[in-house]
Amino acid sequence: MSGENKKFNQIKVAGSNPVRPTTETFFGKFHQKTDFGEDVNRVNICDIKEGDSGITIEAEVAEKSYAREVRSKYGYRPLMVADATLKDETGKITLTLWNEQISQVMVGDKVKIENGYAKSFRNVLQLSTGRYGKITVI
């Protein structure tokens, strides 16, 4: 391969070795992005199981609880938390909203959750964005 073609097929990322522009896979088994940023492994709510991570879904906010104050198990500062019920054509799931996320989401909004994870809390399957996930109103 000539030097010119080699440059064309590689991307230089600041402070790293050149990498090929290929499909990027995130932490969990569900989330992949194509070269153009499209989600190729978006899941339906009915497919989410406890312990899943890297979840990407789009759903409508059907309900939202009032915010309440809770204490972190680490004891730093009080946190605000609320629950929202997300629905799609396959089912419903509880989404845990923390702090600024509470005012970001309203009933009737369509939201996209990226890099979420599922856990059970008091025997209820819940979806959360955690520290590394993202919620976007679309």
VOBA-1610 file (N, C-alpha, C; in pm, whole numbers, padded with zeros to 5 digits, always signed):
BEGIN
Met+00086-00119+00000Met+00000+00000+00000Met+00089+00123+00000Ser+00061+00215-00086Ser+00142+00336-00092Ser+00116+00423+00030Gly+00209+00512+00061Gly+00196+00601+00175Gly+00074+00691+00165Glu+00041+00731+00041Glu-00074+00819+00020Glu-00205+00748+00056Asn-00224+00624+00010Asn-00344+00548+00042Asn-00352+00516+00190Lys-00239+00489+00250Lys-00236+00457+00392Lys-00289+00576+00474Lys-00250+00698+00438Lys-00299+00817+00508Lys-00449+00831+00491Phe-00499+00802+00370Phe-00641+00818+00342Phe-00726+00723+00426Asn-00678+00603+00454Asn-00755+00501+00525Asn-00739+00507+00676Gln-00668+00604+00729Gln-00648+00612+00872Gln-00686+00750+00923Ile-00723+00755+01047Ile-00755+00882+01113Ile-00658+00900+01227Lys-00602+01017+01239Lys-00510+01047+01349Lys-00589+01115+01460Val-00592+01051+01576Val-00657+01108+01693Val-00549+01173+01777Ala-00574+01293+01825Ala-00473+01367+01901Ala-00413+01280+02011Gly-00283+01269+02013Gly-00213+01196+02118Gly-00223+01045+02107Ser-00259+00992+01989Ser-00270+00847+01975Ser-00213+00803+01841Asn-00211+00673+01824Asn-00171+00616+01697Asn-00287+00628+01598Pro-00259+00625+01468Pro-00368+00629+01370Pro-00462+00510+01388Val-00592+00534+01367Val-00690+00426+01377Val-00775+00424+01252Arg-00826+00307+01218Arg-00914+00295+01102Arg-01053+00344+01138Pro-01124+00410+01044Pro-01260+00456+01071Pro-01360+00340+01058Thr-01377+00265+01165Thr-01465+00149+01162Thr-01579+00168+01261Thr-01663+00067+01272Thr-01774+00072+01367Thr-01720+00079+01508Glu-01779+00165+01588Glu-01737+00187+01725Glu-01834+00114+01817Thr-01781+00032+01908Thr-01866-00042+02001Thr-01848+00015+02140Phe-01958+00037+02209Phe-01954+00091+02344Phe-01955-00021+02446Phe-01959+00012+02575Phe-01942-00079+02686Phe-02035-00200+02681Gly-02160-00180+02661Gly-02257-00289+02671Gly-02275-00362+02540Lys-02357-00466+02546Lys-02378-00548+02429Lys-02479-00488+02332Phe-02548-00381+02372Phe-02655-00328+02290Phe-02616-00210+02202His-02517-00134+02240His-02496-00004+02176His-02378-00007+02081Gln-02407+00013+01955Gln-02303+00031+01856Gln-02339+00152+01773Lys-02239+00220+01723Lys-02264+00330+01631Lys-02192+00302+01501Thr-02255+00338+01392Thr-02190+00325+01263Thr-02097+00445+01246Asp-02026+00447+01135Asp-01937+00558+01106Asp-02013+00690+01098Phe-02143+00684+01074Phe-02223+00804+01057Phe-02299+00840+01184Gly-02273+00771+01296Gly-02335+00805+01423Gly-02474+00746+01443Glu-02519+00657+01355Glu-02651+00597+01369Glu-02644+00481+01467Asp-02747+00467+01551Asp-02754+00354+01642Asp-02802+00233+01565Val-02726+00124+01572Val-02765+00004+01500Val-02822-00102+01592Asn-02806-00086+01722Asn-02855-00186+01816Asn-02947-00127+01922Arg-03036-00042+01883Arg-03135+00013+01974Arg-03225-00102+02017Val-03264-00105+02143Val-03346-00215+02193Val-03487-00168+02225Asn-03577-00264+02233Asn-03712-00238+02279Asn-03717-00260+02430Ile-03813-00200+02496Ile-03825-00213+02640Ile-03844-00359+02680Cys-03920-00434+02604Cys-03946-00575+02640Cys-03818-00660+02639Asp-03713-00614+02572Asp-03588-00690+02563Asp-03490-00659+02677Ile-03520-00561+02761Ile-03429-00521+02868Ile-03440-00618+02985Lys-03327-00666+03031Lys-03320-00760+03144Lys-03229-00702+03252Glu-03252-00744+03376Glu-03168-00699+03487Glu-03022-00731+03458Gly-02935-00632+03482Gly-02792-00649+03459Gly-02745-00603+03323Asp-02838-00574+03231Asp-02798-00524+03099Asp-02734-00387+03113Ser-02637-00359+03029Ser-02574-00227+03028Ser-02549-00185+02884Gly-02512-00058+02866Gly-02490-00006+02733Gly-02620+00004+02654Ile-02731+00020+02723Ile-02863+00020+02660Ile-02891+00153+02591Thr-02940+00145+02469Thr-02988+00262+02396Thr-03133+00237+02358Ile-03222+00326+02403Ile-03364+00313+02366Ile-03421+00451+02337Glu-03530+00453+02263Glu-03611+00572+02244Glu-03750+00536+02292Ala-03809+00620+02377Ala-03941+00592+02432Ala-04008+00721+02474Glu-04138+00711+02503Glu-04217+00826+02548Glu-04229+00823+02700Val-04225+00941+02761Val-04245+00952+02905Val-04396+00950+02931Ala-04445+00843+02993Ala-04588+00827+03017Ala-04630+00887+03151Glu-04544+00876+03251Glu-04572+00928+03385Glu-04442+00978+03447Lys-04458+01064+03548Lys-04342+01113+03621Lys-04384+01142+03764Ser-04306+01092+03860Ser-04338+01114+04001Ser-04284+01249+04047Tyr-04327+01290+04165Tyr-04270+01409+04226Tyr-04127+01380+04269Ala-04043+01482+04267Ala-03904+01467+04312Ala-03902+01454+04464Arg-03809+01375+04512Arg-03790+01359+04656Arg-03641+01364+04687Glu-03610+01402+04809Glu-03471+01413+04851Glu-03428+01282+04917Val-03310+01235+04880Val-03254+01114+04939Val-03109+01141+04977Arg-03059+01060+05066Arg-02917+01069+05106Arg-02838+00963+05033Ser-02724+01000+04983Ser-02634+00906+04918Ser-02579+00809+05021Lys-02554+00686+04979Lys-02494+00591+05073Lys-02351+00632+05108Tyr-02296+00725+05031Tyr-02162+00776+05059Tyr-02167+00898+05150Gly-02287+00950+05176Gly-02307+01057+05273Gly-02259+01194+05232Tyr-02239+01220+05104Tyr-02187+01350+05064Tyr-02289+01461+05083Arg-02389+01462+05001Arg-02489+01568+05006Arg-02623+01507+04970Pro-02731+01574+05004Pro-02861+01521+04964Pro-02876+01527+04812Leu-02944+01429+04758Leu-02968+01420+04615Leu-03118+01424+04591Met-03157+01470+04473Met-03298+01468+04434Met-03317+01351+04337Val-03427+01279+04352Val-03457+01165+04267Val-03606+01164+04234Ala-03639+01118+04115Ala-03777+01100+04073Ala-03781+00980+03978Asp-03897+00922+03965Asp-03916+00810+03873Asp-04004+00854+03758Ala-03970+00808+03640Ala-04053+00832+03522Ala-04084+00696+03460Thr-04202+00682+03407Thr-04238+00559+03336Thr-04222+00584+03188Leu-04136+00502+03127Leu-04115+00510+02982Leu-04197+00402+02915Lys-04252+00433+02797Lys-04325+00331+02722Lys-04287+00337+02575Asp-04284+00220+02515Asp-04274+00209+02370Asp-04378+00108+02326Glu-04374+00065+02201Glu-04477-00026+02151Glu-04469-00165+02214Thr-04361-00195+02288Thr-04344-00329+02345Thr-04365-00337+02495Gly-04370-00224+02566Gly-04388-00231+02710Gly-04354-00102+02782Lys-04340-00115+02916Lys-04308+00000+03002Lys-04193-00036+03094Ile-04118+00067+03136Ile-04010+00049+03233Ile-03995+00178+03313Thr-03950+00164+03436Thr-03925+00280+03522Thr-03787+00335+03493Leu-03778+00465+03471Leu-03651+00535+03452Leu-03625+00617+03576Thr-03508+00601+03635Thr-03470+00680+03751Thr-03405+00810+03704Leu-03458+00922+03751Leu-03407+01054+03715Leu-03336+01114+03836Trp-03218+01167+03817Trp-03140+01226+03925Trp-03118+01375+03899Asn-03129+01454+04003Asn-03096+01596+04005Asn-03147+01672+03882Glu-03059+01724+03797Glu-03102+01809+03685Glu-03183+01733+03580Gln-03175+01601+03576Gln-03254+01524+03482Gln-03404+01538+03511Ile-03439+01563+03637Ile-03579+01571+03677Ile-03651+01683+03602Ser-03590+01799+03594Ser-03654+01911+03525Ser-03637+01904+03373Gln-03547+01822+03326Gln-03521+01808+03183Gln-03633+01730+03113Val-03698+01639+03185Val-03794+01547+03124Val-03936+01577+03172Met-04031+01583+03079Met-04172+01608+03111Met-04259+01496+03052Val-04376+01476+03111Val-04470+01377+03059Val-04505+01414+02915Gly-04504+01315+02828Gly-04532+01336+02686Gly-04408+01352+02601Asp-04293+01380+02662Asp-04168+01393+02587Asp-04125+01258+02532Lys-04062+01261+02415Lys-03995+01143+02363Lys-03847+01160+02399Val-03790+01058+02461Val-03652+01066+02506Val-03568+00955+02447Lys-03440+00983+02439Lys-03342+00883+02397Lys-03246+00861+02513Ile-03233+00737+02554Ile-03139+00699+02659Ile-03022+00631+02591Glu-02901+00678+02621Glu-02780+00617+02566Glu-02691+00569+02680Asn-02636+00451+02663Asn-02545+00390+02760Asn-02612+00375+02898Gly-02738+00339+02898Gly-02809+00314+03023Gly-02782+00174+03075Tyr-02827+00148+03196Tyr-02815+00013+03252Tyr-02942-00020+03330Ala-02969-00150+03341Ala-03090-00197+03408Ala-03054-00267+03538Lys-03132-00236+03641Lys-03113-00302+03771Lys-03251-00317+03834Ser-03257-00401+03934Ser-03381-00420+04007Ser-03368-00350+04142Phe-03467-00269+04175Phe-03471-00201+04304Phe-03607-00227+04365Arg-03609-00290+04481Arg-03735-00331+04546Arg-03822-00412+04451Asn-03758-00505+04384Asn-03823-00599+04290Asn-03888-00531+04170Val-03844-00411+04134Val-03894-00342+04016Val-03775-00317+03923Leu-03789-00363+03797Leu-03683-00340+03699Leu-03678-00191+03667Gln-03560-00132+03679Gln-03544+00011+03654Gln-03429+00036+03557Leu-03444+00141+03480Leu-03342+00185+03387Leu-03281+00313+03442Ser-03149+00325+03434Ser-03081+00444+03482Ser-02970+00481+03385Thr-02938+00610+03380Thr-02827+00653+03296Thr-02695+00647+03372Gly-02703+00653+03504Gly-02580+00649+03582Gly-02488+00764+03550Arg-02364+00748+03582Arg-02265+00853+03563Arg-02223+00868+03416Tyr-02228+00758+03340Tyr-02172+00759+03205Tyr-02278+00760+03095Gly-02405+00752+03133Gly-02511+00751+03033Gly-02560+00891+03002Lys-02655+00896+02910Lys-02705+01026+02864Lys-02853+01014+02835Ile-02927+01118+02871Ile-03068+01127+02838Ile-03089+01254+02756Thr-03161+01239+02644Thr-03185+01351+02554Thr-03333+01354+02518Val-03393+01470+02527Val-03530+01487+02479Val-03522+01507+02327Ile-03597+01425+02254Ile-03589+01431+02106Ile-03721+01475+02046
//
